[in-house]
Amino acid sequence: MSSTPPGIPTGTPTGTPTGNFTFVGVTTAKSAIMRIFPAWVEHLGVGPVGISGCDLPLHAPPERYREVVEVIRDRPAEVGGLVTTHKIDLFTACRDMFDYIDPYAETCGELSCLSKRDGLLRAHAKDPISSGRSLDEFIEPGYWASGGPEVLLFGAGGSNLAITLYLMTGRPAGDRPRRIVVVNRSPARLESMRALHQRLGTGVLVEYVHNADPAENDRLLGTMPVGSLVVNGTGMGKDSPGSPVTGGGTFPEGARVWELNYRGELEFLHQARAQAAGRDLVVEDGWRYFVHGWTCVLEEVFDVPMTTEVVGQLSEIALELRST
């Protein structure tokens, strides 16, 4: 490439590293990982490797995604990357550029990790793993066995797709939700998710709701049973303003409420926290999901096993740097 278009990693990371890790997102400079990554690399002993952000608009043209992947593939200093927000679009635009695609990426039609090994460019979908590790921290084994709590997912993008995959296959057959309701503005994403679920054939009932009206989302929220899991995977509150529900929406009694974002306006998170005491809610932001998402990728890129002990150490480092 004779020049570097806007949004393409420049390979000018922090410090004096010999390698570069690329973070593909929308507003990467605002992410805590830009402070945390250098400390993690030092702790893991896999450096010197720096990090550079690559910001692209939502649903960027396919050629933009291909330019980014070309840079990661062709520059020897590039060790790999993490993709957020653009997981489905980038995979769709660049599928023919990968030498290896892992089973989760094939199943989900999305990727969150790019790694390079033995001269091969490899695509991975780590969200089913990271979402499972995150969910297991606040939803205990046997939670779904009673058949009472259900699941309401706002958004049909890569993160919520991965959550459905984990809930439908990652837990024992007797510990899966009876019903999952997925709400999305785009019918195409819902149909894509439906096709994947039909291939899985797990027997979990999934309802696909095409809707963009927050008032209708309030109504759906009010129909969920006690203890249900409610997830905001829309990107609203971080990549775009607002929340999928209005201030008048009422969360189910005893619900487990999960905002997948950890930064931004986080209106959905604030709505849930305002009801937490009165309705006995367990409310989680996206911080642990952020930690597991990144450690799963680093595990692949640097071939470092992420044991519970290592993840705990990296989490402590990240907490110290989160707001500095």
The 8 nearest C-alpha neighbors of each residue, nearest first, counted from 0:
[[1, 2, 3, 70, 66, 69, 4, 73],
 [0, 2, 3, 4, 70, 66, 7, 69],
 [3, 1, 0, 4, 5, 7, 9, 66],
 [2, 4, 7, 5, 1, 0, 9, 8],
 [3, 5, 7, 6, 2, 66, 63, 8],
 [6, 4, 7, 3, 54, 55, 8, 53],
 [5, 7, 54, 53, 55, 4, 8, 67],
 [6, 8, 67, 53, 5, 4, 9, 3],
 [9, 7, 53, 10, 51, 52, 6, 21],
 [8, 10, 11, 7, 51, 3, 12, 53],
 [9, 11, 8, 12, 19, 51, 77, 76],
 [12, 10, 9, 51, 13, 19, 49, 50],
 [13, 11, 49, 50, 51, 10, 19, 14],
 [12, 14, 49, 15, 50, 11, 16, 37],
 [13, 15, 16, 12, 49, 47, 48, 37],
 [14, 16, 13, 17, 47, 49, 12, 48],
 [17, 15, 47, 48, 18, 49, 14, 46],
 [16, 18, 47, 48, 76, 15, 19, 49],
 [19, 17, 48, 76, 16, 77, 49, 78],
 [20, 18, 77, 49, 48, 50, 76, 78],
 [19, 21, 50, 80, 79, 78, 77, 49],
 [22, 20, 80, 51, 50, 52, 23, 79],
 [21, 23, 52, 81, 80, 53, 51, 82],
 [24, 22, 53, 82, 54, 52, 81, 83],
 [23, 25, 54, 83, 27, 84, 26, 53],
 [24, 26, 54, 55, 27, 56, 57, 23],
 [27, 25, 28, 29, 54, 24, 30, 238],
 [26, 28, 30, 29, 52, 24, 25, 54],
 [27, 29, 30, 26, 52, 33, 31, 54],
 [30, 28, 27, 26, 31, 33, 262, 32],
 [31, 29, 32, 27, 28, 33, 26, 262],
 [30, 32, 33, 34, 321, 35, 29, 320],
 [33, 31, 35, 34, 30, 36, 317, 321],
 [32, 34, 31, 35, 36, 30, 28, 50],
 [35, 33, 32, 31, 36, 37, 320, 38],
 [34, 36, 32, 38, 317, 33, 37, 320],
 [35, 37, 39, 32, 38, 33, 34, 40],
 [38, 36, 40, 39, 35, 41, 49, 34],
 [39, 37, 41, 35, 36, 40, 42, 316],
 [38, 40, 36, 42, 41, 37, 43, 35],
 [41, 39, 37, 43, 42, 38, 45, 46],
 [40, 42, 44, 38, 39, 43, 37, 46],
 [41, 43, 39, 40, 44, 38, 313, 45],
 [44, 42, 40, 41, 45, 39, 303, 46],
 [45, 43, 41, 42, 46, 40, 47, 39],
 [46, 44, 43, 40, 47, 41, 301, 48],
 [47, 45, 48, 40, 44, 41, 16, 18],
 [46, 48, 16, 17, 18, 45, 49, 15],
 [47, 49, 18, 46, 16, 19, 17, 20],
 [50, 48, 12, 19, 13, 16, 20, 18],
 [49, 51, 20, 12, 19, 21, 13, 52],
 [52, 50, 12, 21, 22, 8, 20, 10],
 [51, 53, 22, 27, 21, 23, 54, 8],
 [52, 54, 23, 6, 8, 7, 22, 24],
 [55, 53, 25, 6, 24, 26, 23, 27],
 [54, 56, 25, 6, 24, 59, 53, 57],
 [57, 55, 59, 25, 58, 54, 24, 6],
 [56, 58, 59, 55, 85, 25, 84, 238],
 [59, 57, 56, 88, 60, 85, 55, 61],
 [58, 60, 56, 57, 61, 55, 63, 64],
 [59, 61, 62, 63, 58, 64, 92, 88],
 [62, 60, 92, 64, 63, 65, 59, 89],
 [63, 61, 65, 64, 60, 66, 92, 59],
 [64, 62, 66, 61, 65, 60, 67, 59],
 [65, 63, 67, 61, 66, 62, 89, 68],
 [64, 66, 62, 68, 67, 63, 93, 69],
 [67, 65, 69, 63, 64, 68, 62, 70],
 [66, 68, 64, 70, 65, 69, 7, 71],
 [67, 69, 71, 65, 70, 66, 72, 64],
 [68, 70, 66, 72, 67, 71, 73, 65],
 [69, 71, 67, 73, 68, 72, 74, 66],
 [72, 70, 68, 77, 69, 73, 74, 67],
 [71, 73, 69, 70, 68, 74, 120, 77],
 [72, 74, 70, 71, 69, 75, 77, 68],
 [73, 75, 76, 77, 70, 71, 72, 69],
 [76, 74, 77, 73, 78, 72, 18, 71],
 [75, 77, 18, 74, 19, 78, 17, 10],
 [78, 76, 19, 71, 75, 74, 79, 18],
 [79, 77, 20, 19, 115, 76, 18, 114],
 [80, 78, 114, 113, 20, 77, 115, 300],
 [79, 81, 21, 113, 20, 22, 112, 82],
 [80, 82, 112, 22, 111, 23, 113, 21],
 [83, 81, 111, 23, 86, 112, 22, 24],
 [82, 84, 24, 85, 86, 23, 111, 81],
 [83, 85, 86, 24, 82, 25, 57, 234],
 [86, 84, 88, 83, 89, 87, 82, 24],
 [87, 85, 110, 109, 89, 111, 84, 88],
 [88, 86, 109, 90, 89, 85, 91, 108],
 [87, 89, 91, 85, 90, 86, 92, 58],
 [90, 88, 92, 91, 64, 86, 87, 85],
 [91, 89, 109, 87, 93, 94, 88, 92],
 [90, 92, 88, 89, 94, 93, 87, 108],
 [93, 91, 61, 89, 90, 94, 88, 64],
 [94, 92, 90, 96, 95, 91, 65, 89],
 [93, 95, 90, 96, 91, 97, 92, 89],
 [94, 96, 93, 97, 98, 92, 91, 90],
 [95, 97, 93, 94, 98, 120, 68, 69],
 [98, 96, 120, 99, 95, 121, 94, 122],
 [97, 99, 120, 119, 121, 96, 100, 122],
 [98, 100, 121, 97, 122, 101, 120, 119],
 [101, 99, 122, 121, 123, 104, 105, 102],
 [100, 102, 123, 104, 103, 105, 122, 99],
 [103, 101, 105, 104, 106, 100, 123, 124],
 [102, 104, 106, 105, 124, 101, 107, 123],
 [105, 103, 124, 107, 109, 101, 108, 106],
 [106, 104, 102, 103, 108, 107, 101, 100],
 [105, 107, 103, 104, 108, 102, 195, 109],
 [108, 106, 104, 109, 105, 103, 160, 195],
 [109, 107, 105, 104, 106, 87, 90, 110],
 [110, 108, 87, 86, 90, 104, 107, 124],
 [109, 111, 124, 86, 123, 104, 112, 90],
 [110, 112, 82, 124, 81, 86, 125, 123],
 [113, 111, 81, 123, 80, 110, 296, 122],
 [114, 112, 122, 80, 79, 121, 123, 81],
 [113, 115, 79, 300, 121, 120, 112, 78],
 [116, 114, 120, 119, 121, 79, 78, 118],
 [115, 117, 119, 118, 114, 120, 121, 300],
 [118, 116, 119, 115, 120, 121, 114, 98],
 [117, 119, 116, 115, 120, 98, 72, 121],
 [120, 118, 116, 115, 117, 98, 121, 99],
 [119, 121, 115, 98, 97, 114, 72, 99],
 [120, 122, 99, 114, 113, 97, 98, 115],
 [123, 121, 100, 113, 112, 99, 110, 101],
 [122, 124, 112, 110, 101, 104, 125, 111],
 [125, 123, 110, 104, 111, 103, 126, 109],
 [124, 126, 128, 127, 111, 123, 129, 295],
 [125, 127, 129, 128, 161, 130, 124, 158],
 [128, 126, 161, 130, 165, 125, 129, 131],
 [129, 127, 131, 126, 125, 130, 132, 295],
 [128, 130, 126, 291, 132, 292, 131, 127],
 [131, 129, 133, 127, 132, 126, 128, 162],
 [130, 132, 134, 128, 133, 129, 165, 127],
 [131, 133, 129, 135, 130, 134, 128, 136],
 [132, 134, 130, 131, 136, 135, 288, 129],
 [135, 133, 131, 136, 137, 132, 138, 130],
 [134, 136, 138, 132, 133, 137, 139, 131],
 [135, 137, 134, 133, 138, 132, 139, 131],
 [138, 136, 135, 134, 139, 133, 255, 281],
 [139, 137, 135, 134, 136, 142, 140, 255],
 [138, 140, 142, 135, 137, 141, 136, 134],
 [141, 139, 142, 138, 174, 135, 143, 170],
 [140, 142, 144, 174, 143, 139, 173, 145],
 [143, 141, 140, 144, 139, 138, 174, 145],
 [142, 144, 174, 175, 176, 145, 141, 146],
 [143, 145, 174, 141, 146, 142, 173, 175],
 [146, 144, 147, 143, 142, 148, 141, 174],
 [145, 147, 144, 143, 177, 148, 176, 149],
 [146, 148, 145, 149, 224, 143, 225, 226],
 [149, 147, 227, 226, 224, 225, 146, 143],
 [148, 150, 227, 178, 176, 179, 177, 228],
 [151, 149, 179, 228, 227, 229, 180, 152],
 [152, 150, 229, 180, 179, 181, 228, 230],
 [153, 151, 181, 230, 229, 154, 180, 182],
 [152, 154, 182, 231, 232, 233, 230, 181],
 [155, 153, 233, 183, 232, 182, 156, 152],
 [156, 154, 183, 159, 188, 160, 189, 181],
 [157, 155, 158, 154, 159, 160, 188, 232],
 [156, 158, 160, 159, 161, 87, 86, 109],
 [159, 157, 161, 160, 156, 126, 162, 232],
 [160, 158, 162, 161, 157, 155, 156, 232],
 [159, 161, 157, 163, 158, 162, 156, 155],
 [160, 162, 127, 164, 158, 159, 163, 126],
 [163, 161, 159, 165, 164, 160, 130, 166],
 [164, 162, 166, 160, 161, 165, 167, 159],
 [163, 165, 161, 167, 162, 166, 168, 160],
 [164, 166, 169, 162, 168, 163, 167, 127],
 [167, 165, 163, 164, 169, 168, 175, 162],
 [166, 168, 164, 165, 163, 169, 175, 201],
 [169, 167, 165, 170, 166, 164, 201, 171],
 [170, 168, 165, 166, 167, 171, 164, 131],
 [169, 171, 168, 174, 166, 175, 172, 165],
 [172, 170, 174, 173, 169, 175, 168, 167],
 [171, 173, 174, 175, 170, 168, 167, 201],
 [174, 172, 171, 144, 175, 143, 141, 170],
 [175, 173, 144, 143, 171, 141, 172, 170],
 [174, 176, 143, 173, 166, 172, 167, 170],
 [177, 175, 143, 149, 178, 146, 148, 174],
 [176, 178, 203, 146, 149, 204, 175, 179],
 [177, 179, 204, 149, 176, 205, 203, 150],
 [178, 180, 150, 205, 151, 149, 204, 206],
 [179, 181, 206, 151, 205, 150, 152, 207],
 [182, 180, 152, 207, 208, 151, 153, 206],
 [183, 181, 208, 153, 154, 209, 207, 152],
 [182, 184, 154, 209, 185, 155, 210, 153],
 [185, 183, 211, 210, 209, 186, 182, 154],
 [184, 186, 187, 183, 188, 209, 189, 210],
 [187, 185, 189, 188, 209, 190, 184, 183],
 [186, 188, 190, 185, 189, 191, 192, 184],
 [189, 187, 191, 190, 186, 185, 155, 192],
 [190, 188, 186, 192, 191, 187, 193, 155],
 [189, 191, 193, 187, 192, 188, 186, 194],
 [190, 192, 188, 194, 189, 193, 187, 195],
 [191, 193, 189, 195, 190, 194, 188, 196],
 [194, 192, 190, 196, 195, 191, 189, 197],
 [193, 195, 197, 191, 192, 196, 190, 198],
 [194, 196, 192, 198, 197, 193, 199, 191],
 [197, 195, 199, 193, 198, 194, 192, 200],
 [196, 198, 194, 200, 199, 195, 193, 201],
 [197, 199, 195, 196, 200, 194, 201, 193],
 [200, 198, 196, 197, 201, 195, 168, 167],
 [199, 201, 197, 198, 202, 196, 203, 195],
 [202, 200, 203, 199, 167, 168, 196, 197],
 [201, 203, 200, 204, 167, 199, 177, 205],
 [202, 204, 201, 177, 178, 205, 167, 176],
 [203, 205, 178, 202, 177, 179, 206, 180],
 [206, 204, 179, 178, 180, 203, 207, 181],
 [205, 207, 180, 181, 179, 208, 204, 178],
 [208, 206, 181, 180, 182, 189, 205, 209],
 [209, 207, 182, 181, 210, 206, 183, 180],
 [210, 208, 183, 184, 186, 182, 207, 185],
 [209, 211, 184, 183, 212, 208, 182, 215],
 [210, 212, 184, 213, 183, 209, 243, 215],
 [211, 213, 215, 214, 210, 216, 243, 244],
 [214, 212, 244, 216, 215, 243, 245, 217],
 [213, 215, 217, 216, 212, 245, 218, 244],
 [216, 214, 218, 217, 212, 213, 219, 210],
 [215, 217, 213, 219, 214, 218, 244, 220],
 [218, 216, 248, 214, 220, 215, 219, 244],
 [217, 219, 215, 221, 216, 220, 214, 222],
 [220, 218, 216, 222, 221, 217, 215, 223],
 [221, 219, 217, 218, 222, 223, 216, 250],
 [220, 222, 218, 219, 223, 249, 217, 251],
 [223, 221, 219, 220, 224, 218, 251, 217],
 [222, 224, 221, 220, 251, 227, 225, 149],
 [225, 223, 148, 227, 226, 251, 149, 222],
 [224, 226, 252, 251, 227, 253, 148, 254],
 [225, 227, 254, 253, 148, 252, 224, 255],
 [228, 226, 148, 149, 254, 150, 225, 224],
 [227, 229, 255, 150, 254, 256, 151, 149],
 [230, 228, 151, 256, 152, 150, 257, 255],
 [231, 229, 257, 152, 258, 256, 232, 153],
 [232, 230, 258, 153, 233, 259, 152, 257],
 [231, 233, 154, 153, 234, 259, 159, 230],
 [234, 232, 154, 235, 231, 153, 156, 243],
 [233, 235, 238, 237, 232, 236, 239, 260],
 [236, 234, 239, 233, 242, 240, 237, 241],
 [235, 237, 265, 264, 240, 241, 266, 239],
 [236, 238, 263, 235, 239, 234, 264, 262],
 [239, 237, 234, 235, 236, 240, 25, 263],
 [238, 240, 235, 237, 236, 234, 241, 242],
 [241, 239, 236, 235, 237, 238, 242, 264],
 [240, 242, 236, 235, 266, 239, 243, 267],
 [241, 243, 267, 244, 235, 266, 236, 245],
 [242, 244, 213, 216, 153, 235, 245, 241],
 [245, 243, 213, 242, 217, 216, 248, 214],
 [246, 244, 247, 248, 213, 214, 217, 242],
 [245, 247, 248, 270, 244, 249, 267, 242],
 [248, 246, 245, 249, 217, 244, 214, 270],
 [247, 249, 217, 245, 246, 244, 250, 220],
 [250, 248, 221, 247, 251, 220, 217, 274],
 [249, 251, 220, 252, 248, 221, 254, 271],
 [252, 250, 254, 225, 223, 253, 224, 249],
 [251, 253, 278, 225, 254, 226, 279, 250],
 [252, 254, 226, 280, 279, 225, 278, 251],
 [255, 253, 226, 227, 280, 251, 252, 228],
 [254, 256, 228, 281, 280, 282, 227, 229],
 [257, 255, 282, 229, 228, 254, 230, 281],
 [256, 258, 230, 283, 284, 259, 282, 229],
 [259, 257, 284, 231, 260, 285, 268, 230],
 [258, 260, 285, 232, 284, 257, 231, 261],
 [259, 261, 285, 258, 262, 284, 237, 265],
 [260, 262, 285, 286, 284, 259, 263, 258],
 [263, 261, 260, 237, 265, 264, 30, 285],
 [262, 264, 237, 265, 236, 261, 260, 238],
 [263, 265, 236, 266, 237, 262, 240, 241],
 [266, 264, 236, 268, 263, 267, 269, 237],
 [265, 267, 269, 268, 236, 264, 242, 241],
 [268, 266, 270, 242, 269, 265, 271, 258],
 [269, 267, 271, 265, 270, 266, 258, 272],
 [268, 270, 272, 266, 271, 267, 273, 265],
 [271, 269, 267, 273, 268, 272, 266, 246],
 [272, 270, 268, 274, 273, 269, 275, 267],
 [271, 273, 275, 269, 274, 270, 268, 282],
 [272, 274, 270, 271, 275, 269, 276, 277],
 [273, 275, 272, 271, 277, 276, 278, 270],
 [276, 274, 280, 272, 279, 278, 277, 273],
 [277, 275, 279, 278, 274, 280, 273, 272],
 [276, 278, 274, 275, 279, 280, 273, 252],
 [277, 279, 252, 275, 280, 276, 274, 253],
 [280, 278, 253, 276, 275, 277, 252, 281],
 [281, 279, 275, 253, 254, 278, 282, 255],
 [280, 282, 255, 256, 254, 283, 279, 275],
 [283, 281, 256, 280, 257, 255, 272, 271],
 [284, 282, 257, 256, 258, 285, 281, 255],
 [283, 285, 258, 261, 286, 257, 259, 260],
 [284, 286, 259, 261, 260, 288, 258, 287],
 [285, 287, 289, 261, 288, 284, 290, 260],
 [288, 286, 290, 289, 285, 291, 133, 284],
 [289, 287, 285, 291, 286, 290, 133, 292],
 [288, 290, 286, 292, 287, 291, 285, 293],
 [291, 289, 287, 293, 288, 292, 294, 286],
 [292, 290, 129, 294, 288, 293, 289, 295],
 [293, 291, 289, 129, 295, 290, 294, 288],
 [292, 294, 296, 290, 295, 291, 297, 289],
 [293, 295, 297, 291, 296, 292, 298, 290],
 [296, 294, 298, 293, 292, 297, 291, 125],
 [295, 297, 293, 299, 298, 294, 112, 300],
 [298, 296, 294, 300, 299, 295, 301, 293],
 [297, 299, 303, 295, 302, 296, 304, 301],
 [298, 300, 302, 296, 297, 301, 295, 114],
 [299, 301, 114, 297, 302, 298, 296, 79],
 [300, 302, 303, 297, 299, 298, 45, 78],
 [303, 301, 299, 298, 300, 304, 297, 305],
 [302, 304, 298, 301, 305, 299, 297, 43],
 [305, 303, 298, 306, 302, 309, 299, 301],
 [306, 304, 309, 310, 298, 303, 307, 294],
 [305, 307, 309, 308, 304, 310, 311, 303],
 [308, 306, 310, 309, 311, 305, 312, 304],
 [307, 309, 311, 306, 310, 312, 305, 313],
 [310, 308, 312, 306, 311, 307, 305, 313],
 [311, 309, 313, 307, 312, 308, 305, 314],
 [312, 310, 314, 308, 309, 313, 307, 315],
 [311, 313, 309, 315, 314, 310, 308, 316],
 [314, 312, 316, 310, 315, 311, 317, 309],
 [313, 315, 317, 311, 316, 312, 310, 318],
 [316, 314, 318, 312, 317, 313, 311, 319],
 [315, 317, 313, 319, 314, 318, 312, 320],
 [316, 318, 314, 320, 315, 319, 35, 321],
 [319, 317, 321, 315, 320, 316, 314, 322],
 [318, 320, 316, 317, 321, 315, 322, 323],
 [321, 319, 317, 323, 318, 322, 35, 316],
 [322, 320, 318, 31, 317, 319, 323, 35],
 [321, 323, 320, 319, 31, 318, 317, 34],
 [322, 320, 321, 319, 34, 31, 318, 35]]
